[in-house]
């Protein structure tokens, strides 16, 4: 990691420290994400039954791509040969304290962002009014992952690129 990324992480980590930690930990919580996406899907299914099959098919594609590429390739396979990039709170424990769940896998890419952006792309392709709130939530998620000491900016950018790619692939394929 270069010094610029470390400075950026440190700045974002210290921004609002103690005042916004609960919010950023909540936004990054896997339980919260599971509940949020489940609620969004249930509401979509209940109010837009005609879009159910398309939505499920596209979600299946992004789920497969996410686990094959983000988790399988970047988090499991590549680190076996190249080593994993340490998360900021692991690399700089005296300067960056973890907020929320302390993941033990590598930092690159941000799986939270990849899956969130992929879902936003898929949802907004079917329900265009979800685009602006989806982008806002994605930005908040990216900020939270850096503030919580879990990721560097390049991890969040890479996760965004991957998530956008998964979503676009799903739209193209189905």
Secondary structure, DSSP 8 states (H G I E B T S, - for coil): --HHHHHHHHHHHHTTTTTSHHHHHHHH-HHHHHHHHHHHHHHHHHH-GGGHHHHHHHHHHHHHHIIIIIIIIIIIIHHHHH-----HHHHTTTT----S----S--SS-HHHHHHHHHHHHHHHH-TTHHHHHHHHHHHHHHHHHHTTS--HHHHHHHHHHHHHHHHHHHHH-
